[in-house]
């Protein structure tokens, strides 16, 4: 009997495409040339760094600026860029450069990688993504140079490029020192540029083209001219940023370990930055371990939600949480359908929303349980670490550098699950397609609540 040849699905290709990149990156970082002192670092730390860079998370077990040489930092930067855009995007771009035309399989792969519902105009979409990324990262690097070059000299150029790519890709890895951006907590240029790069990378490419389309049509830029996806992504993002900033400002106002001794203007900008960076960016302008319990809880919620779909951010995404909230409100009001901005949300979208939420929540719970078994850190510190890893944020309450080998391995797996998406990994192992014509089970009512 002839065996059927195994043919991986697009979801499986996307899910496992990060593995060879991570392994190759870890081997390169394990080389003595990647180390600042010329001696190989422990492989577990090389693997951890390759994973956090490729998964654009930002949690680090060793200080990037001190441990890695220029070669090592360049490897990390390439991993960040590859992970931010996606391995499939990089490979498809290379194919376009060589063949100048994408076949049906390539189109389907790119569509799934960006979670798009259509394969129309994918080549043009891919070109726009690459060009837009290069332009924004370039502008960000130039603006960073106005601060870093006067302070660090020629090294400031490399620092500016690295920080710009890391911020746009929502990676949160820097080569400034062991205190992230704390030395620039009240610098308006660093705050504004970093925040804008994080927001632009995290808002999603679909929103970019939607907004630009409205501008080109010379229409008044307002939500009513945008698609439903863009309306939800923008409105939810703005609400989370400002609501988070207000809460953090209130909780930290009198905390001398964070913003308590700053001026009112500095308190506002640091609170805004903390609210933005928790949306999967991972740069820290204040010590996360010094935050009050209230701010830590707010940060946990913001980290778990993350950015918007079809962008560089992680988390369950703004659109997901908005659909969940409005679905709950519809159920409370006794409505059969969930509507937002006078549009009904498709049932398939509702199912996917529930799948993303609960698989992400399960990942956090399982990771937290395993971490409790291998470390005696406080529950808040552990939960902060696991949510940060699952949502690919990169903020830590100083727990990451103290992890033992088991703890590092758990966080490595959590970052990987968080980057490819728990729902994608579940689909990757689901080889059987559902049969739409199958006999349905009988319906029976149950009591809920």
N, C-alpha and C positions, 0 to 999 in steps of 0.2 A: 504494500500500500504506500502510495506516494505521500510523503509528508508535506504539509502546507508550509511554505516559506514564511518565516516570521517577518512582518513588516510593521515597524513601530508607528504609532499614531503621532500626529503633530504634538499632542499634549505630552506624550512620553518623550519626544525629542526635546521639547522646551524644558521639561522638568529635569532631564538628565544632561542637558547641554552645559550646565554650569560645572558639573563634576570634573571633566578633563581640564577646564580652565583653572579650577581651584587646585587640583593636583599638580599641574604644571607650575602654577604660581608658587605653591609651597616648596617645590623642588628648587626653583630659582632662588627663593628667599633663604633656602637652607644652605646655599653655596656661601663660602667664606667671602666672596666678592660683594655679597649683599649686606654684610655686616660692617659696621663702622670701625670695629677693632680688628677686622680681618679674620675673626674666628667664627665658625658656624654657630648660630643660635640653636637652641633645642628645637627639634623638628615639630613638636607639638605647638610651639610658639609660631613657627613658620607657617604651619597649617592653619592655625587660628587667624593669623594676620591675612593670609591669602583668602580665607573664607570671609572674614569681615570686610575685606576690600571688594571682593567679587560680589558679595551679597549687599554691598553698600550699606553696611550697618554702622561701623565706627567704634565698636567695643575693641579695646586693645589690651593685650597682656604686657606689652613692653612699649616704652615711649618711642614713637615713630621718629621724632627728630634726633634722638640720641643713639638709638640702637642700629638704625639702618643707614647704609652708605648712600651716596647719590644713585648708584645702580639699584640698590634695594628700594629706594624711594620711587625711582622711575618705574620699577616693576609694579609697585603698589598703585601708582597713578594709572598705569595701563589697565590694571585689574579693576580699579574704580570706574574708569571710563567704559570698559567692556561690560561690567556689571550694571552700570547705570543705564546704558542704552539697551543692553540685552545681548547675549551671545548670538541669538538668531539675527538680530539687526546688523551686527558686525559682519557675520558671514554672508548675509544677503547683500549687504553693500559691496562686499568683495566680489560676489558673483556678478553684480550689476556692472562693476568696473571692468570685469573680464569679458562677460558675455553681452553686456548691455541690454539684456532682456531676461525677465523672470518668467519661469514656466508656471504651470498651474500648481504644482506641489510647493514651489517657493512662495507663491502668493498665499496659499492656504496656511503655510507655516508662519508667515509674517502677520497675517490676519489674526491667527490664534495668539501669537506672541504679544500683540498689542490689544488683544481682547476686542477686536473689531467685529461688527456684524456684517460687513461687506468686504468684497475683494476688489471693488472698483477703485481704480487709480492708486493702487498700492505702491507702485514704483515712484510715482510723484510724491506720495505721502512720505515714503522713506527718504527721498531726497530732501524734502522740507525739514524732516526731523534732524537729519545730519547737519544741514546748513544752519538751521536755527540753533542747534546745540553749539556749533563752532562759534557762531556770532556772539551768542550770549556769554559763553565762557570766555571768549576773547575780551569782550567789553568788561566783564567782571575782573579779569586779570589786570587790565589797564587801570581800573579804578583802585584796585588793591595796591598797585605799585605806588600810588600817591602817598600811601601810608608806610608800606613795608620798605620801599627802596631808601627813603631818607633815614630810616631807622636801622636797617640791616645791610645797606649797600647793595652790591650785585646779587647777593644771596636772596635779597628781597624780590628779585624778578622770578626766580624759581619758586619761592614761597607763594607769590601771587598767583602763578599759574596753577600750582598744586591746590591751593585753597579754593580757587574759582571752580575748578573741575569737581573737587570734593563737595563744595556747597551746592552746585547745580545738580549733581547726582545724588544729593541728600545723603552723602556718605559720612560726613562728620569727622573724617580723619584729617589731621593737620600736622605740619612739620614746624610748628612754632615752639613747642616745648611740652612739658608734662601737665600744663594747666589749661590746655585748649585756648580759648579766646578770653580768659579771665583778665589778662593784662590789658585788653582792649574793651573791657565791659562798658565803659562810658564813652568810647570813641564813636561819634555819629556816623563817620564814613564806613567803618567796619560793620557797625550794626545795620545800617541801611543796605549796603551792598550785599552782605551775607543774607539778610532777610529776603531781599528781592530775588537773589539766586535760588534760595530754598523754595520760595513761593512759585517762581516760574518753572522750576523743575518738578515741583510736586503737584501743580495744578492740572497737568496733563496736556498732551499735544493736541488733543481734539479741541480743547478750550482755546488754545492758541489760534488755530485756524478759524474757529468760529468767530472769535473777536476780530481778527484781522479781516475776515470776510465782511463783517458789519462796517468796519472802518473804510474798506475799499468801496463799498456800496454807498458811502457817504451818508449813512444813516446815523441817527443819534444813538450813541453808545449807551444802551440800557438793556436790562434783562429781557424785556419783551421781544427784542429782535434776535435773541439767541435761541439755540436749541434747548430742549428740556435738560439734556445732560449738562450743558454749560451752566444753565440757570441753577441747577442743584449744586454743582461743584463749586461755583463762585459764591453763592449765598451761604452755603454751609461752611466753606472755608473762612469767609469773613466773620461769620458768627463765632466760630470756634477760636479764631485768633483773638478777637476783641473780648469775648467772654472769658477766655482763658487768661488774658492779660489783666483784666479787672480782678479776677479771683486771686491771681498771684500777687498783684499789687496790694490787695487787702491783707492777705495772709503774711506777706513779707515786709510790710510797711515799717514795722518796729523791730525787725530781726537784724541785729548788728552784724551777724555772720554773712548776710547777703546784701540787702539794699537799705538796711535801717539807718546807716550813717551817710547815705547819698543825698544829693539835692533832689527836689521834687521832679525836675526834668529827667535826671538820671534814673530815678526810680521808675519813671514811666517807660523810658526806652529799654531798660533792663527787663522789666516785666513783659513788655511786648516781645523782646527777643526770646525770652524763655518760652513764651507761648508759641512762637513760630518754630523754634528749634526742636521742640518736643514733637512736632509734626513730622517725624522720622529723619530729621537732619543730624542731630547728635552733637553739635557744637555747644560748649558750655561757657557762659560768661560769668556764672556764679557756681560755687560748689553745690552739687546736687545733694550731697550728704548733709549740707547745712540747711537745706530747705525745711520749713515747718511741715508737719504732717498733712496739713490742708493743701499746701502747694504740691507736695509729693503725690497726693491723691489726684489732684487736678492734672498733674503731669502724666500720671498713669493712664488716665482717661484719654488725654490728647494723644499720647503715644500709641495706644491701642487703636484709635481711629485712624491716625496717619493722614496721608495726603489724598489725592484724587486718582481715579483710574487712568490708565494709558499715560503714565508719567514716570518719574524716577523715584517716587516715594513708595513707602511700604504701608503697613497697617491694613485694617479691613476696608479702608477708604471712606471718604466723605459721602459719596453717593450711597454706599451700603448703609451707613448709619442713618442717613436721612430717610431712606426707604423703610428701614426698620421702625423708626419713630412714627412716620406717617401711617404705616401699616397698623401699628398699635393704636394710634388715635382713631383710625377708621373702625377698628374692632370695637373700641370703647363706645363710639358713636353709633354702632350697629350698621355700618355701611358694608355692602358686599364688595365694593371695589376700593382700591387705594388710589387717590388722586393727588397730584402735585402740579401747581401752576396750571390748573384747568386741563390736565392731561391724566389719563388713566395709566397706571403702571401695569405692564404686562405680567401675567402670572408666572411666566418663566423667570422673569427678573426677580420676582419675590422669592421663588424657590432658591435661586442662586444666592440671593442675599442671606437667607437663613443658613445655607450651606457654608458660605464664607465665614459668617459670624461664629457659628458653633464649632467649626473645625479649627478656627483660630483660637477660640476660647479653650478648646480641648488641648491644643498645643501648649498654651500658657500654663494650664493646670498640670499637665503631665510633666512639663519641664520644671515647674516649681516644685512638684512632688519629688522628682529625682534630685534636684538641687538640695532640697532639705535633707536628703539622705547622705549627701557627700560633703556638706559644709554646715558649720554651726553659726552662720551669720543670721542676723535678724530677719524675720519674715518680710518686713518692708524692703530691706535691701535685696533679698532674693527675688521678690515679686517685681521690683523695679528692674532688676537685671533680666529676668525672663521675658517680661513684656517688651523691654527694649530690644531684646534679641529677636523675638517673634515679629515685632513690627519694624524690624531693621532700623532702629533709631540710633543707638550708639551711646546714649547717656547712661551713666552708672553712678551709684553712690559709693564709689571707690572700692567696689567688690571685685571687679574683673582682674586687676593685677595680683590679687591674693588667691585666685582660684588654684586648686590642685589639678592634677592631670584629669581626673574624672570630671570635675566641674568644667574644665575647658572643653572636654569632648562633648558634654551635654549642651553647652552654649554653642559650640560649632554646629551641631545637628539642628539646634533650635534656629540659628541664623539661616541655615540652608532651607529648612522648612518654611521659615518666614519669607524668604526671598522668592522662592518659586510659587508660593501660595499653597496652603494646605489643601485647598479644593483641587488645584491642578495635580498635586501629588496623588490624591485619591483617585482622580480620573485617569492618571497615568497607569495605575494598576488595574483599572477596570477595562479588561480586554473585550468583554462581551457588550455588544450594543443592545440597547433596550428594544424590545419588539413591540411596536406600536399596535400590532394587531392581536396581541396576546389577550387571553381571557382575563377580564378584570375581576378582582375579588368583590364580593357583595358589600354594600355600604351599611354601616350600623352606627348609630349615634352613641356618643359617650359624654360623660360629664367632665367639664374642664373648669379649673379654678375653685 
